[in-house]
Amino acid sequence: MSTDEKFENTKDKLGGQAKEGLGKLTGDKQTETEGQTEQGKAEARDKVQDARDTVKGAASGLFDKDKKDR
């Protein structure tokens, strides 16, 4: 995961936490729910990006191994 992707996801998580907190503070359930949703989206993006990096690493390892064996 690139530094830019990490930064964006962290920014979205923090924004979601702030929005959720504001919703709780003001009693606005819609704002609270929007904040929770933003956090969930950022978490999901983290998981997808981690999985993508894992697959890239595994594929790279397989192809590099094949090149060494030849």
mmCIF file as Biopython writes it, N, C-alpha, C and O atoms, coordinates in Angstrom:
data_model
#
loop_
_atom_site.group_PDB
_atom_site.id
_atom_site.type_symbol
_atom_site.label_atom_id
_atom_site.label_alt_id
_atom_site.label_comp_id
_atom_site.label_asym_id
_atom_site.label_entity_id
_atom_site.label_seq_id
_atom_site.pdbx_PDB_ins_code
_atom_site.Cartn_x
_atom_site.Cartn_y
_atom_site.Cartn_z
_atom_site.occupancy
_atom_site.B_iso_or_equiv
_atom_site.auth_seq_id
_atom_site.auth_asym_id
_atom_site.pdbx_PDB_model_num
ATOM 1   N N  . MET A ? 1  ? 0.864   -1.164  0.000   1.0 0.0 1  A 1 
ATOM 2   C CA . MET A ? 1  ? 0.000   0.000   0.000   1.0 0.0 1  A 1 
ATOM 3   C C  . MET A ? 1  ? 0.909   1.224   0.000   1.0 0.0 1  A 1 
ATOM 4   O O  . MET A ? 1  ? 1.864   1.308   0.772   1.0 0.0 1  A 1 
ATOM 5   N N  . SER A ? 2  ? 0.601   2.145   -0.857  1.0 0.0 2  A 1 
ATOM 6   C CA . SER A ? 2  ? 1.437   3.332   -0.961  1.0 0.0 2  A 1 
ATOM 7   C C  . SER A ? 2  ? 1.193   4.279   0.214   1.0 0.0 2  A 1 
ATOM 8   O O  . SER A ? 2  ? 0.186   4.183   0.914   1.0 0.0 2  A 1 
ATOM 9   N N  . THR A ? 3  ? 2.116   5.165   0.402   1.0 0.0 3  A 1 
ATOM 10  C CA . THR A ? 3  ? 1.991   6.149   1.474   1.0 0.0 3  A 1 
ATOM 11  C C  . THR A ? 3  ? 0.773   7.032   1.249   1.0 0.0 3  A 1 
ATOM 12  O O  . THR A ? 3  ? 0.075   7.390   2.197   1.0 0.0 3  A 1 
ATOM 13  N N  . ASP A ? 4  ? 0.520   7.381   -0.002  1.0 0.0 4  A 1 
ATOM 14  C CA . ASP A ? 4  ? -0.656  8.203   -0.314  1.0 0.0 4  A 1 
ATOM 15  C C  . ASP A ? 4  ? -1.951  7.488   0.057   1.0 0.0 4  A 1 
ATOM 16  O O  . ASP A ? 4  ? -2.873  8.097   0.600   1.0 0.0 4  A 1 
ATOM 17  N N  . GLU A ? 5  ? -2.012  6.188   -0.241  1.0 0.0 5  A 1 
ATOM 18  C CA . GLU A ? 5  ? -3.207  5.412   0.089   1.0 0.0 5  A 1 
ATOM 19  C C  . GLU A ? 5  ? -3.393  5.324   1.601   1.0 0.0 5  A 1 
ATOM 20  O O  . GLU A ? 5  ? -4.510  5.457   2.103   1.0 0.0 5  A 1 
ATOM 21  N N  . LYS A ? 6  ? -2.303  5.103   2.319   1.0 0.0 6  A 1 
ATOM 22  C CA . LYS A ? 6  ? -2.376  5.039   3.784   1.0 0.0 6  A 1 
ATOM 23  C C  . LYS A ? 6  ? -2.862  6.372   4.344   1.0 0.0 6  A 1 
ATOM 24  O O  . LYS A ? 6  ? -3.719  6.414   5.227   1.0 0.0 6  A 1 
ATOM 25  N N  . PHE A ? 7  ? -2.305  7.453   3.821   1.0 0.0 7  A 1 
ATOM 26  C CA . PHE A ? 7  ? -2.693  8.784   4.282   1.0 0.0 7  A 1 
ATOM 27  C C  . PHE A ? 7  ? -4.175  9.036   4.048   1.0 0.0 7  A 1 
ATOM 28  O O  . PHE A ? 7  ? -4.878  9.503   4.944   1.0 0.0 7  A 1 
ATOM 29  N N  . GLU A ? 8  ? -4.650  8.728   2.848   1.0 0.0 8  A 1 
ATOM 30  C CA . GLU A ? 8  ? -6.061  8.946   2.510   1.0 0.0 8  A 1 
ATOM 31  C C  . GLU A ? 8  ? -6.979  8.126   3.417   1.0 0.0 8  A 1 
ATOM 32  O O  . GLU A ? 8  ? -7.987  8.635   3.908   1.0 0.0 8  A 1 
ATOM 33  N N  . ASN A ? 9  ? -6.631  6.865   3.638   1.0 0.0 9  A 1 
ATOM 34  C CA . ASN A ? 9  ? -7.458  6.018   4.482   1.0 0.0 9  A 1 
ATOM 35  C C  . ASN A ? 9  ? -7.461  6.499   5.929   1.0 0.0 9  A 1 
ATOM 36  O O  . ASN A ? 9  ? -8.502  6.491   6.585   1.0 0.0 9  A 1 
ATOM 37  N N  . THR A ? 10 ? -6.311  6.912   6.421   1.0 0.0 10 A 1 
ATOM 38  C CA . THR A ? 10 ? -6.234  7.429   7.787   1.0 0.0 10 A 1 
ATOM 39  C C  . THR A ? 10 ? -7.034  8.715   7.914   1.0 0.0 10 A 1 
ATOM 40  O O  . THR A ? 10 ? -7.731  8.931   8.905   1.0 0.0 10 A 1 
ATOM 41  N N  . LYS A ? 11 ? -6.927  9.564   6.903   1.0 0.0 11 A 1 
ATOM 42  C CA . LYS A ? 11 ? -7.695  10.817  6.901   1.0 0.0 11 A 1 
ATOM 43  C C  . LYS A ? 11 ? -9.188  10.521  6.926   1.0 0.0 11 A 1 
ATOM 44  O O  . LYS A ? 11 ? -9.936  11.161  7.664   1.0 0.0 11 A 1 
ATOM 45  N N  . ASP A ? 12 ? -9.623  9.556   6.127   1.0 0.0 12 A 1 
ATOM 46  C CA . ASP A ? 12 ? -11.041 9.200   6.083   1.0 0.0 12 A 1 
ATOM 47  C C  . ASP A ? 12 ? -11.510 8.590   7.403   1.0 0.0 12 A 1 
ATOM 48  O O  . ASP A ? 12 ? -12.622 8.863   7.857   1.0 0.0 12 A 1 
ATOM 49  N N  . LYS A ? 13 ? -10.661 7.766   8.016   1.0 0.0 13 A 1 
ATOM 50  C CA . LYS A ? 13 ? -11.022 7.183   9.314   1.0 0.0 13 A 1 
ATOM 51  C C  . LYS A ? 13 ? -11.193 8.273   10.366  1.0 0.0 13 A 1 
ATOM 52  O O  . LYS A ? 13 ? -12.168 8.280   11.117  1.0 0.0 13 A 1 
ATOM 53  N N  . LEU A ? 14 ? -10.236 9.187   10.411  1.0 0.0 14 A 1 
ATOM 54  C CA . LEU A ? 14 ? -10.305 10.266  11.398  1.0 0.0 14 A 1 
ATOM 55  C C  . LEU A ? 14 ? -11.498 11.177  11.141  1.0 0.0 14 A 1 
ATOM 56  O O  . LEU A ? 14 ? -12.168 11.612  12.078  1.0 0.0 14 A 1 
ATOM 57  N N  . GLY A ? 15 ? -11.761 11.465  9.873   1.0 0.0 15 A 1 
ATOM 58  C CA . GLY A ? 15 ? -12.925 12.277  9.526   1.0 0.0 15 A 1 
ATOM 59  C C  . GLY A ? 15 ? -14.212 11.588  9.947   1.0 0.0 15 A 1 
ATOM 60  O O  . GLY A ? 15 ? -15.136 12.227  10.451  1.0 0.0 15 A 1 
ATOM 61  N N  . GLY A ? 16 ? -14.263 10.277  9.735   1.0 0.0 16 A 1 
ATOM 62  C CA . GLY A ? 16 ? -15.431 9.514   10.139  1.0 0.0 16 A 1 
ATOM 63  C C  . GLY A ? 16 ? -15.606 9.492   11.653  1.0 0.0 16 A 1 
ATOM 64  O O  . GLY A ? 16 ? -16.725 9.575   12.158  1.0 0.0 16 A 1 
ATOM 65  N N  . GLN A ? 17 ? -14.498 9.382   12.369  1.0 0.0 17 A 1 
ATOM 66  C CA . GLN A ? 17 ? -14.566 9.403   13.830  1.0 0.0 17 A 1 
ATOM 67  C C  . GLN A ? 17 ? -15.059 10.757  14.337  1.0 0.0 17 A 1 
ATOM 68  O O  . GLN A ? 17 ? -15.867 10.834  15.263  1.0 0.0 17 A 1 
ATOM 69  N N  . ALA A ? 18 ? -14.560 11.815  13.713  1.0 0.0 18 A 1 
ATOM 70  C CA . ALA A ? 18 ? -14.997 13.155  14.104  1.0 0.0 18 A 1 
ATOM 71  C C  . ALA A ? 18 ? -16.488 13.340  13.831  1.0 0.0 18 A 1 
ATOM 72  O O  . ALA A ? 18 ? -17.220 13.885  14.656  1.0 0.0 18 A 1 
ATOM 73  N N  . LYS A ? 19 ? -16.922 12.881  12.669  1.0 0.0 19 A 1 
ATOM 74  C CA . LYS A ? 19 ? -18.326 13.018  12.292  1.0 0.0 19 A 1 
ATOM 75  C C  . LYS A ? 19 ? -19.212 12.191  13.234  1.0 0.0 19 A 1 
ATOM 76  O O  . LYS A ? 19 ? -20.275 12.645  13.657  1.0 0.0 19 A 1 
ATOM 77  N N  . GLU A ? 20 ? -18.761 10.983  13.551  1.0 0.0 20 A 1 
ATOM 78  C CA . GLU A ? 20 ? -19.519 10.138  14.469  1.0 0.0 20 A 1 
ATOM 79  C C  . GLU A ? 20 ? -19.607 10.803  15.845  1.0 0.0 20 A 1 
ATOM 80  O O  . GLU A ? 20 ? -20.670 10.823  16.465  1.0 0.0 20 A 1 
ATOM 81  N N  . GLY A ? 21 ? -18.480 11.346  16.316  1.0 0.0 21 A 1 
ATOM 82  C CA . GLY A ? 21 ? -18.464 12.023  17.609  1.0 0.0 21 A 1 
ATOM 83  C C  . GLY A ? 21 ? -19.378 13.234  17.631  1.0 0.0 21 A 1 
ATOM 84  O O  . GLY A ? 21 ? -20.081 13.469  18.614  1.0 0.0 21 A 1 
ATOM 85  N N  . LEU A ? 22 ? -19.371 13.998  16.555  1.0 0.0 22 A 1 
ATOM 86  C CA . LEU A ? 22 ? -20.244 15.164  16.453  1.0 0.0 22 A 1 
ATOM 87  C C  . LEU A ? 22 ? -21.707 14.730  16.491  1.0 0.0 22 A 1 
ATOM 88  O O  . LEU A ? 22 ? -22.535 15.360  17.150  1.0 0.0 22 A 1 
ATOM 89  N N  . GLY A ? 23 ? -22.011 13.662  15.788  1.0 0.0 23 A 1 
ATOM 90  C CA . GLY A ? 23 ? -23.377 13.146  15.792  1.0 0.0 23 A 1 
ATOM 91  C C  . GLY A ? 23 ? -23.820 12.711  17.174  1.0 0.0 23 A 1 
ATOM 92  O O  . GLY A ? 23 ? -24.951 12.973  17.584  1.0 0.0 23 A 1 
ATOM 93  N N  . LYS A ? 24 ? -22.928 12.045  17.891  1.0 0.0 24 A 1 
ATOM 94  C CA . LYS A ? 24 ? -23.243 11.621  19.258  1.0 0.0 24 A 1 
ATOM 95  C C  . LYS A ? 24 ? -23.444 12.828  20.165  1.0 0.0 24 A 1 
ATOM 96  O O  . LYS A ? 24 ? -24.372 12.871  20.973  1.0 0.0 24 A 1 
ATOM 97  N N  . LEU A ? 25 ? -22.558 13.805  20.015  1.0 0.0 25 A 1 
ATOM 98  C CA . LEU A ? 25 ? -22.607 14.999  20.850  1.0 0.0 25 A 1 
ATOM 99  C C  . LEU A ? 25 ? -23.891 15.791  20.643  1.0 0.0 25 A 1 
ATOM 100 O O  . LEU A ? 25 ? -24.482 16.299  21.595  1.0 0.0 25 A 1 
ATOM 101 N N  . THR A ? 26 ? -24.310 15.888  19.400  1.0 0.0 26 A 1 
ATOM 102 C CA . THR A ? 26 ? -25.500 16.684  19.081  1.0 0.0 26 A 1 
ATOM 103 C C  . THR A ? 26 ? -26.788 15.859  19.065  1.0 0.0 26 A 1 
ATOM 104 O O  . THR A ? 26 ? -27.882 16.407  18.935  1.0 0.0 26 A 1 
ATOM 105 N N  . GLY A ? 27 ? -26.650 14.544  19.199  1.0 0.0 27 A 1 
ATOM 106 C CA . GLY A ? 27 ? -27.822 13.684  19.149  1.0 0.0 27 A 1 
ATOM 107 C C  . GLY A ? 27 ? -28.347 13.457  17.745  1.0 0.0 27 A 1 
ATOM 108 O O  . GLY A ? 27 ? -29.490 13.035  17.568  1.0 0.0 27 A 1 
ATOM 109 N N  . ASP A ? 28 ? -27.523 13.734  16.745  1.0 0.0 28 A 1 
ATOM 110 C CA . ASP A ? 28 ? -27.909 13.577  15.340  1.0 0.0 28 A 1 
ATOM 111 C C  . ASP A ? 28 ? -27.498 12.181  14.867  1.0 0.0 28 A 1 
ATOM 112 O O  . ASP A ? 28 ? -26.333 11.945  14.548  1.0 0.0 28 A 1 
ATOM 113 N N  . LYS A ? 29 ? -28.450 11.275  14.827  1.0 0.0 29 A 1 
ATOM 114 C CA . LYS A ? 29 ? -28.168 9.882   14.461  1.0 0.0 29 A 1 
ATOM 115 C C  . LYS A ? 29 ? -27.684 9.753   13.012  1.0 0.0 29 A 1 
ATOM 116 O O  . LYS A ? 29 ? -26.863 8.888   12.709  1.0 0.0 29 A 1 
ATOM 117 N N  . GLN A ? 30 ? -28.183 10.599  12.131  1.0 0.0 30 A 1 
ATOM 118 C CA . GLN A ? 30 ? -27.771 10.518  10.731  1.0 0.0 30 A 1 
ATOM 119 C C  . GLN A ? 30 ? -26.286 10.859  10.594  1.0 0.0 30 A 1 
ATOM 120 O O  . GLN A ? 30 ? -25.555 10.156  9.896   1.0 0.0 30 A 1 
ATOM 121 N N  . THR A ? 31 ? -25.841 11.914  11.244  1.0 0.0 31 A 1 
ATOM 122 C CA . THR A ? 31 ? -24.425 12.296  11.193  1.0 0.0 31 A 1 
ATOM 123 C C  . THR A ? 31 ? -23.561 11.212  11.832  1.0 0.0 31 A 1 
ATOM 124 O O  . THR A ? 31 ? -22.487 10.884  11.326  1.0 0.0 31 A 1 
ATOM 125 N N  . GLU A ? 32 ? -24.035 10.663  12.939  1.0 0.0 32 A 1 
ATOM 126 C CA . GLU A ? 32 ? -23.311 9.591   13.613  1.0 0.0 32 A 1 
ATOM 127 C C  . GLU A ? 32 ? -23.150 8.380   12.690  1.0 0.0 32 A 1 
ATOM 128 O O  . GLU A ? 32 ? -22.071 7.796   12.594  1.0 0.0 32 A 1 
ATOM 129 N N  . THR A ? 33 ? -24.231 8.018   12.021  1.0 0.0 33 A 1 
ATOM 130 C CA . THR A ? 33 ? -24.211 6.881   11.104  1.0 0.0 33 A 1 
ATOM 131 C C  . THR A ? 33 ? -23.313 7.155   9.901   1.0 0.0 33 A 1 
ATOM 132 O O  . THR A ? 33 ? -22.595 6.262   9.452   1.0 0.0 33 A 1 
ATOM 133 N N  . GLU A ? 34 ? -23.345 8.369   9.380   1.0 0.0 34 A 1 
ATOM 134 C CA . GLU A ? 34 ? -22.465 8.724   8.263   1.0 0.0 34 A 1 
ATOM 135 C C  . GLU A ? 34 ? -21.001 8.582   8.670   1.0 0.0 34 A 1 
ATOM 136 O O  . GLU A ? 34 ? -20.179 8.099   7.891   1.0 0.0 34 A 1 
ATOM 137 N N  . GLY A ? 35 ? -20.683 8.997   9.875   1.0 0.0 35 A 1 
ATOM 138 C CA . GLY A ? 35 ? -19.317 8.861   10.380  1.0 0.0 35 A 1 
ATOM 139 C C  . GLY A ? 35 ? -18.893 7.406   10.485  1.0 0.0 35 A 1 
ATOM 140 O O  . GLY A ? 35 ? -17.771 7.050   10.125  1.0 0.0 35 A 1 
ATOM 141 N N  . GLN A ? 36 ? -19.791 6.573   10.977  1.0 0.0 36 A 1 
ATOM 142 C CA . GLN A ? 36 ? -19.494 5.145   11.077  1.0 0.0 36 A 1 
ATOM 143 C C  . GLN A ? 36 ? -19.302 4.539   9.690   1.0 0.0 36 A 1 
ATOM 144 O O  . GLN A ? 36 ? -18.435 3.690   9.489   1.0 0.0 36 A 1 
ATOM 145 N N  . THR A ? 37 ? -20.115 4.981   8.739   1.0 0.0 37 A 1 
ATOM 146 C CA . THR A ? 37 ? -20.012 4.482   7.364   1.0 0.0 37 A 1 
ATOM 147 C C  . THR A ? 37 ? -18.675 4.874   6.742   1.0 0.0 37 A 1 
ATOM 148 O O  . THR A ? 37 ? -18.030 4.060   6.081   1.0 0.0 37 A 1 
ATOM 149 N N  . GLU A ? 38 ? -18.261 6.116   6.954   1.0 0.0 38 A 1 
ATOM 150 C CA . GLU A ? 38 ? -16.972 6.570   6.416   1.0 0.0 38 A 1 
ATOM 151 C C  . GLU A ? 38 ? -15.826 5.744   6.993   1.0 0.0 38 A 1 
ATOM 152 O O  . GLU A ? 38 ? -14.897 5.377   6.274   1.0 0.0 38 A 1 
ATOM 153 N N  . GLN A ? 39 ? -15.895 5.456   8.281   1.0 0.0 39 A 1 
ATOM 154 C CA . GLN A ? 39 ? -14.855 4.640   8.904   1.0 0.0 39 A 1 
ATOM 155 C C  . GLN A ? 39 ? -14.844 3.235   8.316   1.0 0.0 39 A 1 
ATOM 156 O O  . GLN A ? 39 ? -13.783 2.673   8.047   1.0 0.0 39 A 1 
ATOM 157 N N  . GLY A ? 40 ? -16.028 2.677   8.121   1.0 0.0 40 A 1 
ATOM 158 C CA . GLY A ? 40 ? -16.131 1.337   7.541   1.0 0.0 40 A 1 
ATOM 159 C C  . GLY A ? 40 ? -15.575 1.272   6.131   1.0 0.0 40 A 1 
ATOM 160 O O  . GLY A ? 40 ? -14.905 0.307   5.765   1.0 0.0 40 A 1 
ATOM 161 N N  . LYS A ? 41 ? -15.852 2.291   5.346   1.0 0.0 41 A 1 
ATOM 162 C CA . LYS A ? 41 ? -15.315 2.333   3.976   1.0 0.0 41 A 1 
ATOM 163 C C  . LYS A ? 41 ? -13.791 2.385   3.988   1.0 0.0 41 A 1 
ATOM 164 O O  . LYS A ? 41 ? -13.132 1.700   3.205   1.0 0.0 41 A 1 
ATOM 165 N N  . ALA A ? 42 ? -13.237 3.201   4.881   1.0 0.0 42 A 1 
ATOM 166 C CA . ALA A ? 42 ? -11.778 3.318   4.968   1.0 0.0 42 A 1 
ATOM 167 C C  . ALA A ? 42 ? -11.160 1.984   5.406   1.0 0.0 42 A 1 
ATOM 168 O O  . ALA A ? 42 ? -10.124 1.579   4.879   1.0 0.0 42 A 1 
ATOM 169 N N  . GLU A ? 43 ? -11.789 1.309   6.358   1.0 0.0 43 A 1 
ATOM 170 C CA . GLU A ? 43 ? -11.304 0.006   6.803   1.0 0.0 43 A 1 
ATOM 171 C C  . GLU A ? 43 ? -11.354 -1.002  5.659   1.0 0.0 43 A 1 
ATOM 172 O O  . GLU A ? 43 ? -10.416 -1.776  5.468   1.0 0.0 43 A 1 
ATOM 173 N N  . ALA A ? 44 ? -12.441 -0.994  4.903   1.0 0.0 44 A 1 
ATOM 174 C CA . ALA A ? 44 ? -12.579 -1.915  3.776   1.0 0.0 44 A 1 
ATOM 175 C C  . ALA A ? 44 ? -11.500 -1.656  2.730   1.0 0.0 44 A 1 
ATOM 176 O O  . ALA A ? 44 ? -10.920 -2.598  2.189   1.0 0.0 44 A 1 
ATOM 177 N N  . ARG A ? 45 ? -11.230 -0.382  2.444   1.0 0.0 45 A 1 
ATOM 178 C CA . ARG A ? 45 ? -10.167 -0.051  1.481   1.0 0.0 45 A 1 
ATOM 179 C C  . ARG A ? 45 ? -8.814  -0.550  1.984   1.0 0.0 45 A 1 
ATOM 180 O O  . ARG A ? 45 ? -8.004  -1.051  1.204   1.0 0.0 45 A 1 
ATOM 181 N N  . ASP A ? 46 ? -8.569  -0.412  3.291   1.0 0.0 46 A 1 
ATOM 182 C CA . ASP A ? 46 ? -7.326  -0.932  3.868   1.0 0.0 46 A 1 
ATOM 183 C C  . ASP A ? 46 ? -7.193  -2.431  3.605   1.0 0.0 46 A 1 
ATOM 184 O O  . ASP A ? 46 ? -6.140  -2.907  3.180   1.0 0.0 46 A 1 
ATOM 185 N N  . LYS A ? 47 ? -8.261  -3.156  3.862   1.0 0.0 47 A 1 
ATOM 186 C CA . LYS A ? 47 ? -8.239  -4.614  3.691   1.0 0.0 47 A 1 
ATOM 187 C C  . LYS A ? 47 ? -8.009  -4.993  2.229   1.0 0.0 47 A 1 
ATOM 188 O O  . LYS A ? 47 ? -7.226  -5.896  1.935   1.0 0.0 47 A 1 
ATOM 189 N N  . VAL A ? 48 ? -8.686  -4.309  1.320   1.0 0.0 48 A 1 
ATOM 190 C CA . VAL A ? 48 ? -8.531  -4.593  -0.104  1.0 0.0 48 A 1 
ATOM 191 C C  . VAL A ? 48 ? -7.100  -4.292  -0.553  1.0 0.0 48 A 1 
ATOM 192 O O  . VAL A ? 48 ? -6.500  -5.071  -1.294  1.0 0.0 48 A 1 
ATOM 193 N N  . GLN A ? 49 ? -6.566  -3.175  -0.108  1.0 0.0 49 A 1 
ATOM 194 C CA . GLN A ? 49 ? -5.210  -2.804  -0.501  1.0 0.0 49 A 1 
ATOM 195 C C  . GLN A ? 49 ? -4.183  -3.763  0.095   1.0 0.0 49 A 1 
ATOM 196 O O  . GLN A ? 49 ? -3.194  -4.091  -0.559  1.0 0.0 49 A 1 
ATOM 197 N N  . ASP A ? 50 ? -4.407  -4.217  1.332   1.0 0.0 50 A 1 
ATOM 198 C CA . ASP A ? 50 ? -3.505  -5.203  1.928   1.0 0.0 50 A 1 
ATOM 199 C C  . ASP A ? 50 ? -3.554  -6.520  1.160   1.0 0.0 50 A 1 
ATOM 200 O O  . ASP A ? 50 ? -2.520  -7.140  0.912   1.0 0.0 50 A 1 
ATOM 201 N N  . ALA A ? 51 ? -4.763  -6.945  0.784   1.0 0.0 51 A 1 
ATOM 202 C CA . ALA A ? 51 ? -4.909  -8.182  0.015   1.0 0.0 51 A 1 
ATOM 203 C C  . ALA A ? 51 ? -4.227  -8.055  -1.342  1.0 0.0 51 A 1 
ATOM 204 O O  . ALA A ? 51 ? -3.561  -8.982  -1.804  1.0 0.0 51 A 1 
ATOM 205 N N  . ARG A ? 52 ? -4.401  -6.898  -1.975  1.0 0.0 52 A 1 
ATOM 206 C CA . ARG A ? 52 ? -3.767  -6.666  -3.279  1.0 0.0 52 A 1 
ATOM 207 C C  . ARG A ? 52 ? -2.246  -6.755  -3.150  1.0 0.0 52 A 1 
ATOM 208 O O  . ARG A ? 52 ? -1.579  -7.356  -3.993  1.0 0.0 52 A 1 
ATOM 209 N N  . ASP A ? 53 ? -1.707  -6.158  -2.098  1.0 0.0 53 A 1 
ATOM 210 C CA . ASP A ? 53 ? -0.260  -6.191  -1.888  1.0 0.0 53 A 1 
ATOM 211 C C  . ASP A ? 53 ? 0.227   -7.613  -1.611  1.0 0.0 53 A 1 
ATOM 212 O O  . ASP A ? 53 ? 1.311   -8.001  -2.048  1.0 0.0 53 A 1 
ATOM 213 N N  . THR A ? 54 ? -0.574  -8.381  -0.886  1.0 0.0 54 A 1 
ATOM 214 C CA . THR A ? 54 ? -0.216  -9.773  -0.601  1.0 0.0 54 A 1 
ATOM 215 C C  . THR A ? 54 ? -0.165  -10.585 -1.882  1.0 0.0 54 A 1 
ATOM 216 O O  . THR A ? 54 ? 0.763   -11.365 -2.094  1.0 0.0 54 A 1 
ATOM 217 N N  . VAL A ? 55 ? -1.158  -10.403 -2.732  1.0 0.0 55 A 1 
ATOM 218 C CA . VAL A ? 55 ? -1.192  -11.127 -4.008  1.0 0.0 55 A 1 
ATOM 219 C C  . VAL A ? 55 ? -0.018  -10.707 -4.884  1.0 0.0 55 A 1 
ATOM 220 O O  . VAL A ? 55 ? 0.626   -11.548 -5.511  1.0 0.0 55 A 1 
ATOM 221 N N  . LYS A ? 56 ? 0.257   -9.424  -4.925  1.0 0.0 56 A 1 
ATOM 222 C CA . LYS A ? 56 ? 1.404   -8.948  -5.725  1.0 0.0 56 A 1 
ATOM 223 C C  . LYS A ? 56 ? 2.698   -9.560  -5.224  1.0 0.0 56 A 1 
ATOM 224 O O  . LYS A ? 56 ? 3.542   -9.979  -6.017  1.0 0.0 56 A 1 
ATOM 225 N N  . GLY A ? 57 ? 2.856   -9.612  -3.904  1.0 0.0 57 A 1 
ATOM 226 C CA . GLY A ? 57 ? 4.070   -10.182 -3.322  1.0 0.0 57 A 1 
ATOM 227 C C  . GLY A ? 57 ? 4.205   -11.660 -3.624  1.0 0.0 57 A 1 
ATOM 228 O O  . GLY A ? 57 ? 5.289   -12.139 -3.957  1.0 0.0 57 A 1 
ATOM 229 N N  . ALA A ? 58 ? 3.102   -12.378 -3.508  1.0 0.0 58 A 1 
ATOM 230 C CA . ALA A ? 58 ? 3.129   -13.815 -3.802  1.0 0.0 58 A 1 
ATOM 231 C C  . ALA A ? 58 ? 3.436   -14.057 -5.266  1.0 0.0 58 A 1 
ATOM 232 O O  . ALA A ? 58 ? 4.255   -14.917 -5.590  1.0 0.0 58 A 1 
ATOM 233 N N  . ALA A ? 59 ? 2.797   -13.317 -6.153  1.0 0.0 59 A 1 
ATOM 234 C CA . ALA A ? 59 ? 3.037   -13.484 -7.589  1.0 0.0 59 A 1 
ATOM 235 C C  . ALA A ? 59 ? 4.479   -13.133 -7.932  1.0 0.0 59 A 1 
ATOM 236 O O  . ALA A ? 59 ? 5.124   -13.819 -8.725  1.0 0.0 59 A 1 
ATOM 237 N N  . SER A ? 60 ? 4.968   -12.083 -7.341  1.0 0.0 60 A 1 
ATOM 238 C CA . SER A ? 60 ? 6.347   -11.677 -7.593  1.0 0.0 60 A 1 
ATOM 239 C C  . SER A ? 60 ? 7.308   -12.770 -7.128  1.0 0.0 60 A 1 
ATOM 240 O O  . SER A ? 60 ? 8.283   -13.087 -7.809  1.0 0.0 60 A 1 
ATOM 241 N N  . GLY A ? 61 ? 7.019   -13.339 -5.964  1.0 0.0 61 A 1 
ATOM 242 C CA . GLY A ? 61 ? 7.865   -14.411 -5.449  1.0 0.0 61 A 1 
ATOM 243 C C  . GLY A ? 61 ? 7.854   -15.622 -6.360  1.0 0.0 61 A 1 
ATOM 244 O O  . GLY A ? 61 ? 8.895   -16.243 -6.575  1.0 0.0 61 A 1 
ATOM 245 N N  . LEU A ? 62 ? 6.706   -15.964 -6.895  1.0 0.0 62 A 1 
ATOM 246 C CA . LEU A ? 62 ? 6.614   -17.117 -7.801  1.0 0.0 62 A 1 
ATOM 247 C C  . LEU A ? 62 ? 7.377   -16.867 -9.090  1.0 0.0 62 A 1 
ATOM 248 O O  . LEU A ? 62 ? 8.126   -17.730 -9.549  1.0 0.0 62 A 1 
ATOM 249 N N  . PHE A ? 63 ? 7.194   -15.702 -9.670  1.0 0.0 63 A 1 
ATOM 250 C CA . PHE A ? 63 ? 7.858   -15.410 -10.936 1.0 0.0 63 A 1 
ATOM 251 C C  . PHE A ? 63 ? 9.358   -15.247 -10.756 1.0 0.0 63 A 1 
ATOM 252 O O  . PHE A ? 63 ? 10.133  -15.665 -11.617 1.0 0.0 63 A 1 
ATOM 253 N N  . ASP A ? 64 ? 9.773   -14.652 -9.661  1.0 0.0 64 A 1 
ATOM 254 C CA . ASP A ? 64 ? 11.204  -14.514 -9.397  1.0 0.0 64 A 1 
ATOM 255 C C  . ASP A ? 64 ? 11.841  -15.878 -9.170  1.0 0.0 64 A 1 
ATOM 256 O O  . ASP A ? 64 ? 12.977  -16.111 -9.583  1.0 0.0 64 A 1 
ATOM 257 N N  . LYS A ? 65 ? 11.110  -16.784 -8.511  1.0 0.0 65 A 1 
ATOM 258 C CA . LYS A ? 65 ? 11.627  -18.133 -8.280  1.0 0.0 65 A 1 
ATOM 259 C C  . LYS A ? 65 ? 11.806  -18.862 -9.605  1.0 0.0 65 A 1 
ATOM 260 O O  . LYS A ? 65 ? 12.803  -19.553 -9.815  1.0 0.0 65 A 1 
ATOM 261 N N  . ASP A ? 66 ? 10.828  -18.701 -10.499 1.0 0.0 66 A 1 
ATOM 262 C CA . ASP A ? 66 ? 10.923  -19.356 -11.816 1.0 0.0 66 A 1 
ATOM 263 C C  . ASP A ? 66 ? 12.143  -18.859 -12.574 1.0 0.0 66 A 1 
ATOM 264 O O  . ASP A ? 66 ? 12.823  -19.641 -13.238 1.0 0.0 66 A 1 
ATOM 265 N N  . LYS A ? 67 ? 12.422  -17.585 -12.482 1.0 0.0 67 A 1 
ATOM 266 C CA . LYS A ? 67 ? 13.577  -17.019 -13.204 1.0 0.0 67 A 1 
ATOM 267 C C  . LYS A ? 67 ? 14.880  -17.570 -12.633 1.0 0.0 67 A 1 
ATOM 268 O O  . LYS A ? 67 ? 15.825  -17.825 -13.379 1.0 0.0 67 A 1 
ATOM 269 N N  . LYS A ? 68 ? 14.934  -17.753 -11.324 1.0 0.0 68 A 1 
ATOM 270 C CA . LYS A ? 68 ? 16.155  -18.271 -10.690 1.0 0.0 68 A 1 
ATOM 271 C C  . LYS A ? 68 ? 16.384  -19.744 -11.036 1.0 0.0 68 A 1 
ATOM 272 O O  . LYS A ? 68 ? 17.527  -20.189 -11.149 1.0 0.0 68 A 1 
ATOM 273 N N  . ASP A ? 69 ? 15.304  -20.490 -11.202 1.0 0.0 69 A 1 
ATOM 274 C CA . ASP A ? 69 ? 15.404  -21.923 -11.497 1.0 0.0 69 A 1 
ATOM 275 C C  . ASP A ? 69 ? 15.860  -22.187 -12.924 1.0 0.0 69 A 1 
ATOM 276 O O  . ASP A ? 69 ? 16.295  -23.301 -13.215 1.0 0.0 69 A 1 
ATOM 277 N N  . ARG A ? 70 ? 15.783  -21.241 -13.803 1.0 0.0 70 A 1 
ATOM 278 C CA . ARG A ? 70 ? 16.120  -21.461 -15.220 1.0 0.0 70 A 1 
ATOM 279 C C  . ARG A ? 70 ? 17.564  -21.332 -15.474 1.0 0.0 70 A 1 
ATOM 280 O O  . ARG A ? 70 ? 18.008  -21.487 -16.611 1.0 0.0 70 A 1 
#
